[in-house]
């Protein structure tokens, strides 16, 4: 009976609101929207203009018909090449992900690392830049999705800004959920995907580039055909769309997502809403006596990692018994944590439902938890901050 029922409390993909589903379906109206006709070009131009809000930038926003990983690769292949020095800030699985991209290019990689669950010390970035003045770029994840830790991007940006190096940021699981001010902070490239706090199905990536970064890109012969950002800028600024076939439905969906953010009070309200969801979640976890992976000062507003033995078996129980999908651990924390997603189309009631089911799941798994404790703690936190 419930074969298709599933509540996604994942770190992505997320629930897609009906408003966005309807906006996407408009592209399938007969005849199907032609991506070269004026109707879609108007939608596309509106979308990339409104999308500036989510990055807090005046720079051109470029949509890519691909996953968030493609935007990360585009950021790198357009700015550095073989034997160029790049500093990577690695605090988890997706920091290692960046390393795998640079390995394909042949960059000289300088790694700055922190334990999984912790964040980068900005002074380590300053030290690395002094030791490697030839550095072309520094790359850091904002929210490390594998651990739920939030890097101090503002502080790192201020340090990189003192040099000629570019600062590239992976904001795939932080954009819209966590404060990020590209222009004010002096970030040169921000890359993200639509399937997290932007409430889209997977398949759309976004990247935006500063004037400082464009100067580097303009002097560099990008080795990629599809991810050559100069081709996208030329085509978009000429008003003829993307140089290659766009995902029409997802562009329409992104426009509606931007409209929903505006109707909800704007990007600052989104930051407040996600922070309130984070605080409800962390309060509920603590009340159940389960250990959080990340300290409060580094905790992401978009997801929360919780230490749990036999985590995958617990996730299976939650999925099969309560039709709630929780995220699992990756890399060295595989089967050691569950990741609770609270981004995008999520409200306080979703968190309360999740804890009511988690309490039963923990009991079923042999954990001695007080039924109602997590729900009550989350409720109390909401009363203190009802921004969600």
Buried (B, 14 or more C-beta within 10 A) or exposed (E): EEEEEBBBBBBBBBBBBEBBEEBBEBBEEEEEBEBEEEEBBEBBEBBBEBBBBBBBBEBBBBBBBBBBBBBBBBBBBBBBBEEBBBBBBBBBBBBBBBBEBBEEBEBBBBBBBBEBBBBBBBEBBBEBBEEBEEBBBBBBBBBBBBBBBBBBBBBBBBBBBEBEBBBBBBBBBBBBBBBBBBBEBBBBBBBBBBBBBBBBBBBBBBBBBBEBBBEBBEEBEBEBEBBBBBBBBEBBEEEEBBBEEBBBBBBBBBBBBBBBBEEEEEBEEBBBBBBBBBBBBBBBBBBBEBEBBBEEEBBBBBBBBBBBEEBBEBBEBBBEEBBBBBBBBBEEBEBBBBBBBBBBBBEBEBBBBBBBBBBBBBEEBEBEBEEEBBBBBBBEBBEEEEBB
